[in-house]
Amino acid sequence: MNIQICFGQKNKPKLFEVKKIYIERIDDKKFEKFYESLTNELRRKLVFTVVPTIEEADSILKIDFLFEIIIHSEKGFFDPVFRCNLSSKSQDLIWKKDITIDTKGNTEADNHLAAQRIAEKLLKDWLKADRQKKKST
């Protein structure tokens, strides 16, 4: 007889299992357009469903807004860094990326570009994880 006992172990969620994403929002009106763009870009990828509540989601996307000081030859401002953390509802980290964009000096354009890049990178990494899963089965 073979008995296995596991303590404190659980199956961590995998990126390829993510289908329904809840986007955790900062309660600040200046980020509304960014979240709207991000929601639209993720939906456009046809893999993810962006859901309005945590209860409906299988993962939570949180984005921290940081700034990186870049010395531009012609311009001297900060490039935004979007630190993306995708976690399960039990707070297991599934995916983490820092997305930096070259600022155009236009917040709306910068936010739209960041939303596109985040969605593209998440989809690219999701597809890679899905292919690896298929190879191993």
RANOR-V544112 format. One record per residue. N is the residue number from 1. SS is DSSP state (alpha for helix, beta for strand, coil for the rest). PHI is phi in degrees with one decimal (none if undefined). D_FIRST is the distance of its C-alpha to the first C-alpha in whole Angstrom. Layout:
BEGIN
n=N ss=SS phi=PHI d_first=D_FIRST
n=N ss=SS phi=PHI d_first=D_FIRST
END
This chain:
BEGIN
n=1 ss=coil phi=none d_first=0
n=2 ss=coil phi=-113.3 d_first=4
n=3 ss=coil phi=-119.9 d_first=7
n=4 ss=coil phi=-113.5 d_first=10
n=5 ss=coil phi=-123.5 d_first=13
n=6 ss=coil phi=-121.2 d_first=16
n=7 ss=coil phi=-111.4 d_first=20
n=8 ss=coil phi=67.0 d_first=23
n=9 ss=coil phi=-104.5 d_first=22
n=10 ss=coil phi=-146.1 d_first=23
n=11 ss=coil phi=-77.7 d_first=24
n=12 ss=coil phi=-73.2 d_first=28
n=13 ss=coil phi=-64.8 d_first=30
n=14 ss=coil phi=-107.0 d_first=32
n=15 ss=alpha phi=-58.3 d_first=35
n=16 ss=alpha phi=-66.5 d_first=35
n=17 ss=alpha phi=-84.8 d_first=33
n=18 ss=coil phi=-72.1 d_first=37
n=19 ss=coil phi=-131.0 d_first=39
n=20 ss=beta phi=-114.5 d_first=41
n=21 ss=beta phi=-113.5 d_first=42
n=22 ss=beta phi=-101.2 d_first=44
n=23 ss=beta phi=-96.4 d_first=47
n=24 ss=beta phi=-73.3 d_first=47
n=25 ss=coil phi=-110.2 d_first=51
n=26 ss=coil phi=-85.3 d_first=54
n=27 ss=coil phi=-79.6 d_first=56
n=28 ss=coil phi=-149.4 d_first=59
n=29 ss=alpha phi=-57.9 d_first=61
n=30 ss=alpha phi=-69.2 d_first=62
n=31 ss=alpha phi=-101.5 d_first=59
n=32 ss=alpha phi=-56.7 d_first=59
n=33 ss=alpha phi=-63.9 d_first=60
n=34 ss=alpha phi=-61.7 d_first=57
n=35 ss=alpha phi=-64.0 d_first=54
n=36 ss=alpha phi=-63.9 d_first=56
n=37 ss=alpha phi=-63.0 d_first=56
n=38 ss=alpha phi=-63.0 d_first=53
n=39 ss=alpha phi=-59.0 d_first=52
n=40 ss=alpha phi=-63.6 d_first=54
n=41 ss=alpha phi=-66.3 d_first=52
n=42 ss=alpha phi=-65.6 d_first=49
n=43 ss=alpha phi=-64.5 d_first=49
n=44 ss=alpha phi=-64.1 d_first=51
n=45 ss=coil phi=-74.3 d_first=48
n=46 ss=coil phi=64.0 d_first=47
n=47 ss=coil phi=-106.8 d_first=43
n=48 ss=coil phi=-106.9 d_first=44
n=49 ss=beta phi=-112.3 d_first=45
n=50 ss=beta phi=-91.1 d_first=46
n=51 ss=coil phi=-108.1 d_first=46
n=52 ss=coil phi=-81.1 d_first=48
n=53 ss=coil phi=-132.2 d_first=45
n=54 ss=alpha phi=-62.4 d_first=42
n=55 ss=alpha phi=-59.3 d_first=41
n=56 ss=alpha phi=-82.6 d_first=41
n=57 ss=coil phi=-89.2 d_first=40
n=58 ss=coil phi=-106.1 d_first=37
n=59 ss=beta phi=-155.0 d_first=38
n=60 ss=beta phi=-126.3 d_first=41
n=61 ss=beta phi=-102.8 d_first=44
n=62 ss=beta phi=-117.2 d_first=46
n=63 ss=beta phi=-124.2 d_first=49
n=64 ss=beta phi=-99.9 d_first=51
n=65 ss=beta phi=-99.7 d_first=54
n=66 ss=beta phi=-123.2 d_first=55
n=67 ss=beta phi=-133.4 d_first=58
n=68 ss=beta phi=-113.8 d_first=59
n=69 ss=beta phi=-79.2 d_first=62
n=70 ss=coil phi=-121.6 d_first=63
n=71 ss=coil phi=-91.1 d_first=67
n=72 ss=coil phi=-88.3 d_first=68
n=73 ss=coil phi=-67.3 d_first=71
n=74 ss=coil phi=-106.1 d_first=73
n=75 ss=coil phi=-134.6 d_first=71
n=76 ss=coil phi=-126.4 d_first=70
n=77 ss=coil phi=-134.3 d_first=67
n=78 ss=beta phi=-86.9 d_first=64
n=79 ss=beta phi=-94.5 d_first=61
n=80 ss=beta phi=-73.0 d_first=58
n=81 ss=beta phi=-118.7 d_first=55
n=82 ss=beta phi=-107.3 d_first=52
n=83 ss=beta phi=-87.8 d_first=49
n=84 ss=beta phi=-104.6 d_first=46
n=85 ss=beta phi=-127.8 d_first=43
n=86 ss=beta phi=-107.6 d_first=41
n=87 ss=beta phi=-128.0 d_first=38
n=88 ss=coil phi=-75.2 d_first=35
n=89 ss=coil phi=-65.9 d_first=36
n=90 ss=coil phi=-88.3 d_first=34
n=91 ss=coil phi=71.5 d_first=36
n=92 ss=coil phi=-78.9 d_first=34
n=93 ss=beta phi=-69.5 d_first=36
n=94 ss=beta phi=-105.1 d_first=36
n=95 ss=beta phi=-152.6 d_first=39
n=96 ss=beta phi=-144.0 d_first=42
n=97 ss=beta phi=-149.0 d_first=45
n=98 ss=beta phi=-105.8 d_first=49
n=99 ss=beta phi=-111.4 d_first=51
n=100 ss=beta phi=-110.6 d_first=55
n=101 ss=coil phi=-122.0 d_first=58
n=102 ss=coil phi=-79.5 d_first=61
n=103 ss=coil phi=-65.3 d_first=63
n=104 ss=coil phi=-99.6 d_first=66
n=105 ss=coil phi=80.0 d_first=68
n=106 ss=coil phi=-123.0 d_first=67
n=107 ss=alpha phi=-56.3 d_first=64
n=108 ss=alpha phi=-63.5 d_first=64
n=109 ss=alpha phi=-65.3 d_first=64
n=110 ss=alpha phi=-61.6 d_first=61
n=111 ss=alpha phi=-64.6 d_first=59
n=112 ss=alpha phi=-66.4 d_first=59
n=113 ss=alpha phi=-62.2 d_first=58
n=114 ss=alpha phi=-62.5 d_first=56
n=115 ss=alpha phi=-60.1 d_first=54
n=116 ss=alpha phi=-60.7 d_first=54
n=117 ss=alpha phi=-66.0 d_first=53
n=118 ss=alpha phi=-62.6 d_first=50
n=119 ss=alpha phi=-62.8 d_first=49
n=120 ss=alpha phi=-63.2 d_first=49
n=121 ss=alpha phi=-67.7 d_first=47
n=122 ss=alpha phi=-62.7 d_first=44
n=123 ss=alpha phi=-64.0 d_first=44
n=124 ss=alpha phi=-57.9 d_first=45
n=125 ss=alpha phi=-68.8 d_first=41
n=126 ss=alpha phi=-64.0 d_first=40
n=127 ss=alpha phi=-63.2 d_first=40
n=128 ss=alpha phi=-62.4 d_first=39
n=129 ss=alpha phi=-63.4 d_first=36
n=130 ss=alpha phi=-65.7 d_first=36
n=131 ss=alpha phi=-63.9 d_first=36
n=132 ss=alpha phi=-63.6 d_first=34
n=133 ss=alpha phi=-61.6 d_first=31
n=134 ss=alpha phi=-65.7 d_first=32
n=135 ss=alpha phi=-67.9 d_first=32
n=136 ss=alpha phi=-83.2 d_first=29
n=137 ss=coil phi=-101.6 d_first=27
END
